[in-house]
Amino acid sequence: MEYHESADYLQSLQRRRPKLGTDTTARMLSHLGDPNDSFDSVQIAGSNGKGSTARMTESVLRAAGLDVGLFTSPGLNGFREQITVNGGRIPKERVVEFVEQIEPCIDRLAAEDDEPTHFEVLTALALYHFAVEDVDVAVLEVGIGGRYDATSAVDPVASAVTSISLEHTELLGDTVEEIARDKAQVAPRDAPLVTGTTGAALDAIQALTDTVTVGGEGADVTAVENGMRSAIENRISLTGPDWSLETNLKLLGQHQAENAGVAATLARQLVDVDTETISEGLRAASLPGRFEVRSTDPMVVLDGSHNPGAMETLTALLERYEYDDLHVVFAAMRDKEYEQMIATLPAVETAFAARPSIDRAASTSSLATAFEGHAARIQQVESVSEATERAIEMADDDDFVLVTGSLYAVAEARDRWSRLVVPKEDFQRASLGGTSGSASGSDSRQCVSVTLRRDQADAVKQQFEACGGTCTCATVGMPEKLVDTTLSGTPGQFQRLIDRLSSAGFGLSRLATQIEDALSAESFQPPFDGDEPAVMGILNVTPDSFYDGGEYNRLDRAVSHAEQMIESGADIIDIGGESTRPGADPVPVETEIDRVVPVIRAVSSLDATVSVDTRKAAVADAALDAGAEIVNDVSGLSDPEMRFVVADHDASIILMHSLSAPVDPGRSVTYDDVVDDVLRNLSEQILLAEQAGIDREQVIVDPGCGFGKDAAESFELVDRLHEFHALGCSVLLGHSRKSMFSDISGESVDRLPPTLATTALAAERGVDAVRVHDVSENNAVLETVAATAPRASEPQQH
């Protein structure tokens, strides 16, 4: 069975049925060998806030060193996003494996008039995946209610109910008390139920089970938001009977402080975790589409509030921002109380009534009617993407643009920032097997790949074929509603397409700009200087470096070596005070600062840019004060403060893709396509960096060879380095003397020759910098490549 067949099968399952209960899910789990018995489970129910709470609980448990499975709903773009282990999506091969095992069981259930729903089968898939991956704990977001939800087929060791409001009354009851009693059925047998509910809902829950309450004064755990740290983070304090902490959150509002209190309490029920680790986990948690700030001039926020209660909370958040006019892109499902949601919003200058590509969506005309009397101007725009573009174009710098009403709408709007236009090998070489000619020739062909919504893909195909280009659209193996679109044509054909897309609607004006940038002959050089790739020389001032073994762990030796590297052609000196080799012991902040700062002060007076190799924001802060200009973060912003430190110093940052740093040999991941998966992860890191005020031209990306990738995957990253320019950043390759070379040639091999060969390959594929131990030799390779062939960063030159 192919993946697309498995995915189509899962998507074909019914979404609702009259039968309630967990028996059907339990029968599927029994068929699979009861995978849920191999790990602890946490259930999180509630009317609002359960997704945020689930994500924060997972983040705290991961910070505590546990392997954690997370099951949430819905996914922004597909069901695989709903099932993750340590942040990584369920791989396609696991979906195929599961469907092949579960299909006979589903057929048997269907024959007994007990066919499961899509959500019930996804729940079984999640639990199966978690068992195969041997997680320590699974965090499960309840779908609807609690008593009859598929996730209640597990026996949880800890559970929570976040909040209660009138919802799904046809299933759960007509009063908050009835709904509360239904949701309270997730309570564990041997621990109190954690809850953020109040009033009548709390009374109903406490009549059924013991509780730990979280909230304001009088609660067992008090949770208080203490104001905004910035436009994208707040400050909170949590206080329990024998513990307390203060931290910052990416998730804003008093309600999120309470959700954080619930998450912290759940984590403490599961594992002996200190408050510092809880703080770290809470601050690291993020949830795309939940008051997600994407710009500050104008302020652009994406928020998936989809019921009146959530909209009231959103409106309260808007009150803390100063703005002139509010422009709202609104889309909702027709079975939601969207009239009441709209009435809750503050005064709207322009309302864009839009409709996401889903059958349940309310019509733009009905939404426009609901906005009458509540918005000065109303526009009906069928495409959410187009409505988002129009709202941003209309807004002045001091205005506020809000996309809300549905997570489906947020997903489509978010494409504007997350979509990548990936340059591929040129069409002549790929299709004919010949060598590339000059990319500047009028008949040369260029090729890019991009994921689009179906209506966008149809429009692009029509427009590009009218320009004489070739457009291939594929839905096989893609998430629902998304199309893999590949464009191939001459520069002239692409230019005509760019001109057409600027006024084609469907939000495609943004795509036109992206295509133009992707095919530009300009190299992504900032913050590097020169036409050739920069050479970053490695200077480890640690006693346990895998290569030099502490040879430069003295100031005079370190400075002397830096001088030698600069004389040999190093443009940048990367100074590190903590090893990231497998099994390396962590270094305290003070020790790391003591190691690197004196060296940075000395080297910064030399003729080279100084970079600090660190995962810790406090070390980066001290290093930048001492004269460093770049932070090389091999953990990819694992310290939530790092992005703010870099922004405050107006410095550059290298973001590397890694599963863990130091490298954990015992932790592995299955990539569907290592390049696509790493691109997606780095794209999210860049969005976080931009949120904090780091310009994209100050970001350098490193695909992270050897960090959670085997040799074959690392070489795949090297071979397709040109694709990383889709991120709009400089690209650095850190490959020097890594174990990837021993994996293919044996431990006894001298790793320098394959390092040099890989440097040549990287240069031909448009890399902007290489991070190496042997500066002279690698610099000679780069000079040779530059002398013999144009750089690959010119359009498709390799």
N, C-alpha and C positions, 0 to 999 in steps of 0.2 A: 504494500500500500504506500502511495506517495503522500507527502505532507498535505498537499492541497486537497486530496481526497478525504483525509482525516478531518481537516478543518471544515470542509464543506459538510461533512457528515455531522459534526458538532453544531454547526450553524443551522442545519435543517431540523434540529429537534424542536419540539413545541416549547413555547415560552410560558404558557400557563395551562393549568388543568384544574378541574373541580376538586380532585382529591387533595386533602391536606394531610400532613404528617411526615415523619422521617423514615417510615418503614422502607420505602422504595430506595432511598439513599443507603440505608443500612444493608439492604440486600445487595446492592452494587458493591459496597465495601466488603461484604462477606465474600463475594465472588472474587475479589482482588486479594483476599487473605487478610482482611482487616488491617490495612496499612496504618490507620490512625492509632493503633495500639502501640506503635513503636516510638512515639514521641509525645510530649506534653502538648496540650492544646489550650489556647486562650480564645474565648468568644467575646466579641464586642458588639453589642446591640445598641439601638437608639434611633430616635427620629432624625437627629442631625448630629454631626460631630464624630460619628463612628469611624469614618474613613481617616480623619485626621488623627484620632486617638489610636487607631490601629497602626498607622505609620509611625507615630511617636513611640508606641510600645515596641515595635520592631526595632527602631533605631536605638533605643536604650538597651535592649537585650543584645543587640550586635555589639554595642560599645562595651558590654560586659563580657564579650568574648564568646558568645553563643552563636551557633549556626541557626539561622531563623528563616522559616518559611512564612510567607505573607500571602493571604488570599483576600482580595478586595473586590468591590464592584461599584460602578461599572468601570471598564477600561476606557481610556480616552479614544483609542484607535483599534482595539482588538482584544480578544480574550486572553492572549498570552501575556499582556501587561498586568492582568489580574493575579497572576500566579508567579511569584518570585522566590528565589532562595538567595539570601544575602545580597539582595538588590538586583540579581540577574534574572531575566525572563526565562520562563520554561522553554527549553530548546525544542525545535520542531521534531527532532527524532524521538523525544519523549512523548510528544502528543501522538505520533504514529504508533509507538509501542503501546500506549494506553488504549487507543481506539481498537487496535487489533485484539486486545484482551477483553475489552468491555462490550464490544459489539454483540457477541453471542448472548450475553446477559441481558442487554437491552432488547434484543429480539425476543427473548423468552418473556421478559416483563411485558412487552407490547402484546404478545400473544395472550397474556393473562389480563389484558386491558389495564395495564399498570405502567404504561410507557413513561419514563422519567422526563422531566423538563430539562432544558438547556442548562439552567442554573444547578440543578441537582447533579447533572453529569459533570459540570465544571467543578463542583465541590469534590466529587470523587476523584477527578483528575488532579486537583490540587493536593489532596491527601496522599494519593498514590505517588506523586512527584516528590513530596516531602519525605516520604518513607524511603524512596530510592536514594535520595540525596542524604539520608541519615541526619536530618536536622535534629537539633535539641528540642526545639519548640516551634509550634505553628501558631500564628496569630490570624484569626479568622474573623473577618467582618461579616456580620449577619446580614442576610439579604433583606427580608421583610419579617418584622415581628421578632419572634424568638421561639415560641412553642413549636411551631410547625416548620421552621426554616430548615433547609437541608443541612446547614452547619451544625444543627443540634443533634445530628446523628453521632457526634463525638461526645466523649465524657470529659468536659473541661476541668482543668485544675485551677483555673482562675477565669473570672468573667466580669463584664461591666455592662451597664446600661448608661449611656451618656446623657441623654435628654429625652423628654417625651413631649410630643405635640400631636394634634389630631392629624392622622395620616392613614391611608389605606383602611378607612373605616369599614369598608365592605368586608374586609377580612379580619380586622383586629378588634373592632368594637367602636361604639359611637361616642365614648367618653375617654378622657385621658386615663381614668382609673382602669378601664377595661384594657386599654392599650398597654398600660404599665404592667398589668398582671400577665399579659401575654409575653411581653419582652422579658419579664423577670424569670421566665422559665429557663433562661440560660444560666441561672445561678449554679455554681459548682456545689458538689456535695460536701466538701471538706474545707471550704473557705468562704468568708463573707463576700457577697456581691458588692463590687465597687460601683458607685453611681453618682452622677452629677445632677440627678433629678431633685426637684423640690416640691413642696405643697402637696396637693392631693395625689399626684403621681408617686411621690416618695412614700406617702402614707400607705398606698396600695401595695407597693413593693415590700415595705417593712412588715406588713401583715403576713407576708409569705416567706420571708427569708431574712437572715442576718445581713447587715450592710456595713460598708465603710462609705461614708458620705464625703463628697468633694465639692467645694464651692466657697461661699462667703462665710461670714462670721457665724459660728455655731456648728460648722461642719467638722467632721473628724479630721479632714485634711483641708486647710484653707488654701485657696489659689487666688492670687491677686495680680492683676496686670498693673505695672508701675510706670506706665508711660512708654513712649516710643524712643528707642535708641537711634533710629533713623527712619526713613520712609519705608524701609523694607524689613525692619526688625523691631520687636518690642522687648521690654524688660518684664520679667515675672518673678514672683517669689512663691514658693510652696512651703507649707509648714504642717508637719504631721506630729503625732504625739511625742516622738522621740527623734525627729529629724527635721531638717529644714534646708532649703537651698535657694539660691538666686541664679538666674540664667537669662539668656536672650532666646527668643524664638523667631523663626522665619514666618510662623503662622500667627497672624495678628488678631488681637481682640481679647476681651475678658473671657469670652467663651473658649478661646484656644488655651488660655491660661488654665481654665478648669479642665479642659481635655488633657492638658499636660499633667495636671494633678492626678487624673484618672490613670494615665499611662504610667506615671511614676509609681503609683500605688500597686498597680498590676505587676510591674516589674519586681517590686520588692516582695510580692507574694511568691514569685517564682524563683528568685535567686538572691543571694546575699550580695547586694550591690551598694557601693558607697555613693554618697551624694555627688561627688565630683564626676563619677561615671554617668550618673543619671543626667546631670547638667549637660555633659558632653553629648549624650545621645539625644536629648531633647532639642538641643540647638542644631544638631546636624540634620534633623528631620525636615523634609520638605514634601509638599504635595502639590504637583502642578494643577493649576486650575482652581485653587482655593485662595482667593484674594492674592493672586499672583501679579506682582508689579512688573510690568515689562518695559516701562519707560517712565521718566519723570518730567519730561518737557516735550509734549504734554504728559501728564500722568495717564498711563494706560494700565488698566487692571482687568484681569480675567478672573471671573468668579462664577462657579457652577451652582450657585444657590438656585434651588428648583422647587421650593415650597414657601408659603408665607412666613413661617418661623425663621427659616434661613434668610429670607429677604429682609426681615426686621433686623436681624443681626448685621447683615451687610450694610443696611442704611445707617446703623449706629456707627459702623466703621468709617463710612464716608464723612461723617460729621467732624472727624478729627483732622481732615485735610482741608486746606484753603484752596479754593479754585474759583474761577469766574463762571464758566458755563459747564453744565454736565451734558455729555452726549452719550446716549445709551444704545448699544446694539443688543436687542432683546429677541430671544427665541425660546419657545417653551413647548412642552408636549401638550396636546389638546386635552388630556385627562388631568392636567394640573390646574390648580386654582390661580391661573395667571392674572385674572382681573385683580384679585386681592394682592398678588405679588407686585403688580404695577402700581397699585394705589399706595403701597408701602414706600415706594421710592421717593426721594426728595424731588424738588422741581427739576424738570428735564427741559433743556433747551432744544435738543434735537433727538428724537426717538427714531431709530432705524429698526423697523419691524422686519425680522428676517426669518428664514426657515432652513434649518439644517437638513441634510439628506437622510431623513428617516421617516418612515411612513406615519409614525405616531405624532409627528410635529404639527402644531397648530398652524393654521394658514396666516399669512402676513396680513390679510384683510381683517381677520378677527383680532389679531394683536393690535393693529392700527386703531381699530374701534375702541379697544380697551385703553389706549393711550389718549384718546380724545379728552380734552380738558385737563390733561396732566402733562402735556408737552407742548411747547410753543410751536414746534414744527415736527411733522411726522413724515417719514419716507418709508415706503414699502420696497424692500430689496430682497429678492428671493435667495440670494447667496449670502451666507454669513461672512465668508471671506471678503466679498465685495463690500458689504456693509461696514466691515471693520476698516477697510482701506478708506472708504468715504468718510467715516467718522474721524479717523486720524488726520486725513487731509483737511477736514473742516475745522478741527480744533486748533486754537491758538496755544502757545506755550504754557499759558496759565490756566488752561481748561483741563477737564477730567473726562477721559473716555473710559466707559465701563462696558464690558461684554458680559452678559449674565442671562439667567433664566433657565439654563440647561447645560449640563456637562457636554452634551453633544455639540452645542453651539461653541462652547469654549474650545473643544478639540479642534474644530474647523478653523476658528480664529487663530489658535496657537500655531498653526502651520506657518503663519507669516514669519515667525521667529525660529521655529525648529526645522523647517524644510531645508534640505540641502540639495544643491545642484552639483552633481559629482562629475568632474571631467574623466572621461574614459580614454582608452587607447584610441588613436585616430582610426577612422573607418577604413582607410586603405590598408593599413597594416593588419587590422583585425580581420577583415574579410578576404583579403587577397594573399596575405602571408608575405607581402613584400616589405621593403624598407620604406621608411617615411621620407617623403621629399620635403621641400621647404614649406613650412606652415604658412608662409606669407603669400604663397601662390594663390591665384584666384580660383584654381580648381582643387585646392587642398580641402580635405574634409575634416571636420571636427565632430566630436561625439560627447554628449553629456547624458546623464541619467538623473531622473528626479521622480519622487513619489508625489502624486497628485490625487485630489478628489476626482470622482468619476466625471462630474460636469466640467471640471477644469481640464482633465485629460482629453475629453471629447473636443473641447474648444481648441486646445493646443494642437491636436492632431489635424483638425480641419484647417487651422491657420497655417501650420508649417507645410503641409502638403500643397496648399495653395501657393506657397513660396518656392516650391520645388524640392523641399527637404524630405527626409524620410523620418517617419515617426512610428514607433512600435509601442503599443500599449498592451500590458499583460496584467491580468488579475490573478493568475494562478499562483498560489502560495502567498498571496498578499493578504494583509488584514482586511476585514470587511470594509467596504466603501473606499479603499485605496487602490491606486493603479500605478504600477511600475512603468514609467514612461521614458523611452530612450529616443533621443533626437540625434540625427546625423545629417550633416550638410556642410556646404561651403560657408566661409565667413559672410559672404554676401547674403546667402539664404537666411543665416542666423540674424543678420542685421535687419532684414525685412521682417522676420518674425518678431524681433524686439519692438520694432515700430508698431506692428499690429497689436501686440499684446498690451501695449500701453493704454489702449482704449477698448479692450475686448471684454471687460467686465470679469465677473467671477473672482475678483481679487488678483488678477493676473498681471497687473501693472508692477506689483512687487516681484513676481517671477521674472518679468522682463529685465529688471535691474539685476537680479541674481544671475541670469544667463549671461548678461553683458559682463559682469564681474568675473564669472567662471571662465569665459573665453578671452579675457583680456590678456595681452602679452606682458603685462606688468608682473614682475615677481613680487612676492610678499616679503619684502626685505625688512621693514621696520620691525624691531629696533636694531637690526643689523645694518652695517654699512658695506658698500661695495657690490660689484656685480657677481662675484663668485660666492659660493657658500662660505659662511663664517666657520671658523674652527674654534671650538670651545675646548680648552685644555682642562683636564681633570686634576684637581689638587686636593687630595684627601689628607686632612690633618687629624686622622684617627689612628689608634693603635691596632685596629683590626680590619683594615681595608683588604678586600679580597685580592687586590693586585699588588699594591706596594707595601702592605703589611706594616704600616706605621713609619715608613721611611722618612716622611715629611712631618712627623709629629713634634717638630721643634721649629720655632719661629724662623731662625736663620736659614735652616734647610728648606722650609716652605717657601720663603721669599726667593731664595736662590733658584729653586725649581721653577717658580713662576717666571722669573727673568729668563730662564733658559727656554721655556715654552713660548714666551713672547718673541724672543729672538728667532725661534724656529717657525714663527708664523701664526701663533695663537692670537685671535681677536678678542677672546673672552677667557677669563680664568674663573672656573667654577670651583668654589671652595666649600668643602663639606666636612662637618664635624661629627657625623654619625653614619655608620655603615648601614646599608640596606641589603647586604648579602644575606642569604638564607640562614636563619638561626641567630642573627645578630641581636645582641642585648640592647634594650632601649637605653638611651643616654639622657640624664636629667637636663632640663633646660639650662640651668646655670653652667653645667659642665660644657654643654655644646657651645654656649655663648663664649665661655672662656677659651675654647679651642679656636673658634673662627674669627672673632672680632679683632684680636691683635693682627692676625694675618691679613684680614681685609683692609685694615687701616694702612698696613705697610704696602700691600699690593695695589691699592687704589691710586697711589701716586705714580704707578708705572703706566706705560702706554698700552693699556688694554682695559676693556670693560670688565667689571667684577660682578660675578654672580654668586649667590649663596645657595648651596644645596641643602635645603631643610624642609621638614614637614611641619615645623612648629612656628606659629605666628609670632611668639615672643622672640624667638631666635631671629626670624626674618626682620622684625622691627629693629632689633639691636644691630643687625648686619647692615640694614639700609641706612641707619644713622651713622654707621662707621664708614660708609662710602660705597657699598654695593648698589648696583642699579637694576639687577634682575634677581628674582627669586625663582629657584628651580625646585618646584614642589612635586616630588615623585609620587605623592599620595593623592594628587588631584583634589586639593581643598578639603582633605579630611579634617583639618582644623578649621572650624567655621569662621574663626576670626581672621584667617589668612587673607581672604579677599579684601577685607576692610583695611588691613595693614598696608597691603600693596597699593590700594587706591589712595589712601592717605598720603603715601610717599610719592604718588604719581610714578610708580615704578612699573617695570614689565614683569610678567610672570610666565613661567613655563609650566604648563599643565600636562601631566603625563597620565596615561591610562594605566591603572594598576589595580589588581585585586587586593593586594596587601603590601605594605612596606613597613618593616623588612619583608622580603619575599617569604611566603609560607609554602614550602614544598608540598605540604599535605592538602592545600586548598587548590582545587582545579575548577575549571568551568568548561562547559561545552558551548562552542560558538557555532551558530548557524552559518555565518559568514564573518570571519574574524574582522575584516576591514569594515564591513557595514556596522557590526556591533560596536567596535571601538569608536567609529565616527559618531554613532548615536550617543554614546556615553560622553565623549569629549564635547559634543554640541551642548549637552546639558550643563557641563562644567563651565563652558564659556558663557552661557546665559546667566549662571550664578555670578560669574565674575563681572559681567556687564551690569547686573543689578546693583552691585556694590560701587559702581562708578569707574571700572577699569575699561578703557577703550579697547575695542577688538584689535586694533593695530598694535596694542601693547601686549597681546597674548601670543605666546608661542606654544604649539602643541607638539607632544612627543607620543607616538603610538605605544611606547612602552614594551619594546622587544624584551622577551624573557620574563616579564612580570605577569604571571598567570597565563603565559602562552608557551606552547612547546616550540621546538625548532621549526617545524613546518609552518606553524602559524606566524612565527616571527619573520620568517622569510617571505611569507605572503604579504605581510605588512610592508616589508622593504620593496617588494616587486610592485606594489600598488601605492607607493608613497605619493604619487601625483594626485591621487584621489583626495588626500587630506587637505589640499588647497580649497576644497569645497567649504571648509570651515571659515575661509576668509582670514586666515592667520598665517604667520610664518610657521614652517615645519622644521623641527629638529629631530635628528635621529641619534639615540644613545645606544650604540651597539658594540662599543669597543671591548674586545676580548671577552665577550659574554659566553656563557655555557652553551648557547645555541650552536656555536661552532664545534664544541666538543661532542655535542649530541649527534652530529653528522659525520665527524671525522675521528672521534675517539679522544679520550682524556689526554693522551700523550701528544696530541697535535699542538704545534705552536699557533696560538690564536691570532698572532699579528697578521700573517698573510690573508686569512679569510676576512679579517677586519678591514684590511685595505681594499680587498675586492668589493666588499659591501659598501665601503665609502664611495667607490667608483660607481656602483649601481645606483646609490642614493643620489649622487650628483647628476647622473643622467636622468633621474626621475624628478628632478626639480627641488631637491631638499634645500633648505635655506641655511642650515647649520648642522654640523656633526659634533657630537660630544665624544672626545677621544683621550686616551692616555698618551699615545705616541704622536705628538704634534708634528714633528718634522716629516715623518713618513706619510701621514695622512694629508698634510698640506701639499706634499709633492704629487700625490694622487689627484687632488682637486685641481692643481695647476695643469696637470697633464690632460685631464678631462676637458678643462676650459680651453686648452690649446687645440684640441682635436675635434671638438664638436660643440655646437650651440647648446646652451643649457636647456634642460627639459622643461623648465618653467615657462619657456616660450611655448606657444600652443602646440602640445602634442609632438615634441621633438624626439621622443625615444621610441 
